[in-house]
Amino acid sequence: MLKEFKKFIMTGNVIDLAVAVILAGAVSLVVKGFTTDIMMPIVGHFAGGMDFADLKIILDEAVIGTDGEVVEPENAVMYGNWINAIINLIIVGFVLFIMVKAYNKTKKPKEEAPAAPKGPTQEELLAEIRDELKRQNK
């Protein structure tokens, strides 16, 4: 079982998948930082200075005690975070599209092998054999 596991782990597909997952995590952090720190402030500026992360629909207000401490936190639908996630997804999709497009340009197109000369069909060969046998029997 240990040998099978070693063989499984050492195949190229598993190693490629591991590298892809690690790289995806790093790219995700970069894209999230780009979205949060660069894109959203620009979008917020043109949207009147609002921060999408603060957009929410409050279902239940927070309950604050007499001492000013929050007894029960508010219950809210945080749709602004969802908007940020959608923008993040669009940016990740665009970046991946650009990367795949650039990668495909680096690949050389496969040259088609020259077509083999077309020979006689099976029926034609059988007809030739038949005709040759007829000539030999005469």
N, C-alpha and C positions, 0 to 999 in steps of 0.2 A: 504494500500500500504506500509506503514511503517513497519507493522508486517511482510509482505512478504519479504521486503528488509532485515529486521533483521534475519529472518529465512534463507534467502539465504546467507547472510554474515557469519552466525554462523555455516554453514555446514562445515564439515571437508575438503571437496574438495577445497573450496575457501581459507581457512586458509592454507592448504598445498601448494596451488599455490602461495600464498603471500610469504610464507617462502622460497619456491623454487626460486622465482624471486629475493628476497633480497640476498639469498645465492649465486645465480648465479652472481649477481653484484659484490659481494665481491670476489668470486673466479676469476671472470674476471679481476679484478684489480690485484690480485696476479699473475695470469698467464701472464697478459700484462707486469707487472714489471719483471717477470722472463724472458720473451722473450726479452724485450727491454734492460734490464740491465745485464743479464747474458748470454743468448744464442746468441744474435746477435753480441756482441763483440767477442765471441769465433768464430762464423762463419765468421765474418769479418776478424779476425786474420788469419784464414786459407784461406781466399779468397784474401789475399794480403793487408790487412789493410783497406779494403773499408767498408763504412757504407752504408748498403742497403737503409736507409732512404734518403740518398742523391742522389740515382739513379733517373734520370729523363731524359725525352726527351723534350728539349726546343722547343716549337713551335714558340713563338715570344719572342725575347730578351727584357729585361727591357729597358725602355726609361729613360735615366738619363738627368736631366736638367743641365744648365750651372753652377748652384750653387752646383751640386753634389747630389741633392735630386732626388729620384726616382719619375718621373712624371707618368709613367705607369709601373706597375709591370710585370714581365715576365709571360708568359702563358706556362705552362709545364705539361706534363703527368708525374705524380709522381709514376712510377711503383715500385719504391723501397719500398714505404709505403705499396703497395699491396703485395709485397713479404713478408714483415713483418707480414701483416695480415694473409697470408696463413700459415706461420710458427706458428703464434699464434693459428690459428684454429686447426692445427695438434696437438699442445700441449694440447689445451683444450679437444679435442676429446680423446687423449690418457689418460689424467687425469680422464675424465669421465668414460672411459672404465675400468680403474683400480678401480675406486670407485664402479662402478656397479658390477664388478667381486668380489670385496671384500665383498660387501653387500650380494650378492647371496650366498657366502660361509657361511655367518652367519645364513642364513635361514635354518631351519630344513626341510628336504624333507618330503612332506606329505606322511603319511602312508596310503596305500590303505586300505579301509574298507574290511573286509573279505567278500568274495562273498557269497551271500545268497544261501542256498542249492537250487539246481535247482529242481523245482517241475514239475508236468505234464503240458503239453501244454493245451490250451483251447480245441483243438480237442480231446485230450485224455480224458479230463474230460467229454466232451459231449458224447463220446463213452461209458464211464463207466456209465453215467446216463441212456443212452439208453439201455444198457445191463441190468442194474438193473431194469428198468421199464419193460423190456421184461420178466424177471424172476418173477416179482411180478404179472404179468398178466396171467401167466400159471396156 
